[in-house]
């Protein structure tokens, strides 16, 4: 093969590679555009979480400001989407008092939530001799005196969206549920009555949670 023929052959190969690359880029763009248009039409909405109730088995403060607590909470999650499913790959539940975590993480098993489906979880969350920050000590003492405590039940994890056969990447999800719970005070328990459940006291809350994805 002459030098001229060899050069022509290489140029032909380069043109073929460029055409294949261009075709691949166009195809990828069309697939992405189709997905974005479909996503915009479907208008995915965040799941809705509700803290239904909380059962208090133990809430004890000991010196020097150590908190031991044991709760069971019931949380429901509803998928409002008609054509989008949700994979909950990981959810950790815990309690927070004045921006301080007071219980350990309790994991929930991964689950798929179909269109318009509702899931209900009832995890136990607890902490033993958790040090309370000094700046929260006075507030906790006051709450004990008043007979009620405001805590936040939180769920942090990762979710994926499913549209047909397409499954998205993982997104962080943060759920915050306020819970105003009385303990050991007749005045407050008359305002928010509880039900004796074994050694614990169960309170119906029905609190809507905030959800960030």
C-alpha positions as CSV (number, residue, x, y, z in Angstrom):
1,X,0.0,0.0,0.0
2,X,1.4,3.4,-1.0
3,X,1.8,6.3,1.4
4,X,-1.1,8.1,-0.3
5,X,-3.4,5.1,0.1
6,X,-2.4,4.7,3.8
7,X,-3.1,8.3,4.6
8,X,-6.5,8.1,2.8
9,X,-7.3,5.0,4.8
10,X,-6.4,6.7,8.1
11,X,-8.5,9.7,7.2
12,X,-11.4,7.5,6.4
13,X,-11.1,5.8,9.9
14,X,-11.0,9.2,11.6
15,X,-14.1,10.3,9.8
16,X,-15.9,7.1,10.8
17,X,-14.9,7.5,14.5
18,X,-16.1,11.1,14.5
19,X,-19.4,10.1,12.9
20,X,-19.8,7.3,15.6
21,X,-19.0,9.8,18.4
22,X,-21.5,12.3,17.0
23,X,-24.2,9.7,16.7
24,X,-23.6,8.6,20.3
25,X,-23.7,12.1,21.6
26,X,-26.9,12.8,19.7
27,X,-28.5,9.6,21.0
28,X,-27.4,10.4,24.6
29,X,-28.9,13.9,24.3
30,X,-32.2,12.6,23.0
31,X,-32.4,10.0,25.8
32,X,-31.7,12.7,28.4
33,X,-34.1,15.1,26.8
34,X,-36.8,12.5,26.7
35,X,-36.3,11.7,30.4
36,X,-36.4,15.4,31.4
37,X,-39.6,16.0,29.5
38,X,-41.1,12.8,31.0
39,X,-40.0,13.9,34.5
40,X,-41.5,17.4,34.0
41,X,-44.8,15.9,32.8
42,X,-45.0,13.5,35.7
43,X,-44.1,16.3,38.2
44,X,-42.7,14.1,41.0
45,X,-43.7,15.0,44.5
46,X,-42.0,14.3,47.9
47,X,-43.5,11.6,50.1
48,X,-45.6,12.7,53.0
49,X,-44.7,11.7,56.5
50,X,-46.9,11.8,59.6
51,X,-45.8,11.0,63.2
52,X,-48.9,9.1,64.3
53,X,-48.1,8.4,68.0
54,X,-45.3,8.0,70.5
55,X,-45.0,5.6,73.4
56,X,-42.8,6.6,76.3
57,X,-41.2,3.7,78.3
58,X,-38.5,5.7,80.0
59,X,-37.4,9.3,80.3
60,X,-35.0,9.8,83.1
61,X,-32.5,12.6,83.8
62,X,-29.6,11.9,86.3
63,X,-26.6,14.0,87.4
64,X,-24.5,15.3,85.9
65,X,-27.2,15.9,83.3
66,X,-27.3,12.4,81.7
67,X,-30.5,11.5,79.8
68,X,-31.8,7.9,79.5
69,X,-34.8,7.5,77.2
70,X,-36.8,4.8,75.5
71,X,-39.5,5.5,72.9
72,X,-41.5,3.7,70.3
73,X,-42.9,5.9,67.6
74,X,-45.2,5.2,64.7
75,X,-44.5,7.0,61.5
76,X,-46.4,6.7,58.2
77,X,-45.1,7.6,54.7
78,X,-47.4,8.1,51.8
79,X,-46.3,8.3,48.1
80,X,-48.6,10.9,46.4
81,X,-47.3,10.1,42.9
82,X,-49.4,8.2,40.4
83,X,-46.6,7.0,38.1
84,X,-43.5,7.2,40.3
85,X,-42.3,4.7,42.8
86,X,-39.9,5.3,45.7
87,X,-37.1,3.1,46.9
88,X,-36.1,3.8,50.5
89,X,-32.6,2.4,50.5
90,X,-31.8,3.6,54.0
91,X,-33.7,5.3,56.8
92,X,-32.2,6.1,60.3
93,X,-34.6,7.2,63.0
94,X,-33.6,9.1,66.1
95,X,-34.8,11.8,68.6
96,X,-33.4,15.3,69.0
97,X,-33.8,17.8,71.8
98,X,-32.9,21.4,71.2
99,X,-30.7,20.4,68.2
100,X,-28.9,17.7,70.2
101,X,-29.3,14.0,69.3
102,X,-30.5,12.2,72.4
103,X,-31.0,8.6,71.1
104,X,-29.0,6.2,69.0
105,X,-29.9,5.6,65.3
106,X,-32.5,2.9,64.6
107,X,-32.3,1.6,61.0
108,X,-35.4,0.7,59.0
109,X,-35.2,-2.1,56.5
110,X,-35.0,-1.0,52.8
111,X,-38.4,-1.0,51.1
112,X,-40.0,-0.1,47.8
113,X,-43.1,2.1,47.9
114,X,-45.4,1.8,44.9
115,X,-47.7,4.5,43.4
116,X,-50.0,6.0,45.9
117,X,-48.9,3.4,48.5
118,X,-48.5,4.0,52.3
119,X,-45.9,2.4,54.6
120,X,-46.1,2.4,58.4
121,X,-43.1,1.9,60.6
122,X,-42.9,1.5,64.4
123,X,-39.3,1.7,65.4
124,X,-37.9,1.8,69.0
125,X,-35.4,4.6,69.6
126,X,-33.5,4.9,72.8
127,X,-30.4,6.3,74.5
128,X,-28.6,5.4,77.7
129,X,-26.8,8.0,79.8
130,X,-26.5,10.4,76.9
131,X,-24.8,13.6,78.1
132,X,-26.9,16.7,77.7
133,X,-25.1,19.8,76.7
134,X,-24.8,22.4,79.5
135,X,-26.8,25.0,77.6
136,X,-29.7,22.5,77.4
137,X,-29.6,21.6,81.1
138,X,-31.7,24.6,82.2
139,X,-34.3,24.0,79.5
140,X,-34.5,20.3,80.4
141,X,-35.0,21.2,84.0
142,X,-37.7,23.6,83.1
143,X,-39.4,21.1,80.9
144,X,-39.4,18.6,83.7
145,X,-41.0,21.2,86.0
146,X,-43.7,22.0,83.4
147,X,-44.3,18.3,82.8
148,X,-43.9,18.2,79.0
149,X,-41.0,18.1,76.6
150,X,-40.7,19.1,72.9
151,X,-38.6,16.7,71.0
152,X,-38.1,16.1,67.2
153,X,-38.2,12.7,65.8
154,X,-36.0,12.6,62.7
155,X,-35.4,10.2,59.8
156,X,-32.4,10.6,57.6
157,X,-31.5,8.4,54.7
158,X,-31.4,7.9,50.9
159,X,-34.1,7.3,48.3
160,X,-34.3,6.6,44.6
161,X,-37.2,7.3,42.2
162,X,-38.6,4.8,39.8
163,X,-40.4,5.8,36.5
164,X,-41.3,2.7,34.5
165,X,-38.0,0.8,34.2
166,X,-35.8,3.8,34.9
167,X,-34.4,4.1,38.4
168,X,-32.7,7.4,39.4
169,X,-29.6,7.9,41.4
170,X,-29.7,8.2,45.2
171,X,-31.0,11.3,46.9
172,X,-30.7,12.3,50.5
173,X,-34.0,12.6,52.4
174,X,-34.4,14.4,55.7
175,X,-37.7,14.1,57.7
176,X,-38.4,16.1,60.8
177,X,-41.5,15.4,63.0
178,X,-42.3,17.6,66.0
179,X,-43.6,15.8,69.1
180,X,-44.8,17.6,72.2
181,X,-45.0,14.9,74.9
182,X,-46.2,15.2,78.5
183,X,-44.6,13.2,81.3
184,X,-45.3,12.9,85.0
185,X,-47.6,16.0,85.3
186,X,-51.3,15.6,85.8
187,X,-52.1,19.1,84.3
188,X,-50.4,18.3,81.0
189,X,-51.6,14.7,80.8
190,X,-55.2,16.1,81.0
191,X,-54.5,18.3,78.0
192,X,-52.8,15.5,76.0
193,X,-54.2,12.3,77.4
194,X,-52.2,9.1,77.1
195,X,-53.1,5.4,77.0
196,X,-51.3,2.9,79.3
197,X,-49.5,0.3,77.1
198,X,-47.7,-2.2,79.3
199,X,-45.0,-0.2,81.2
200,X,-45.3,2.7,78.8
201,X,-47.6,5.6,78.1
202,X,-48.9,6.1,74.5
203,X,-49.8,9.5,73.1
204,X,-51.7,10.1,69.9
205,X,-49.9,12.9,68.0
206,X,-50.9,12.9,64.3
207,X,-48.1,15.5,63.5
208,X,-47.3,16.3,59.9
209,X,-43.6,16.1,59.3
210,X,-41.4,18.3,57.1
211,X,-39.6,16.5,54.3
212,X,-36.5,17.6,52.3
213,X,-35.1,15.7,49.4
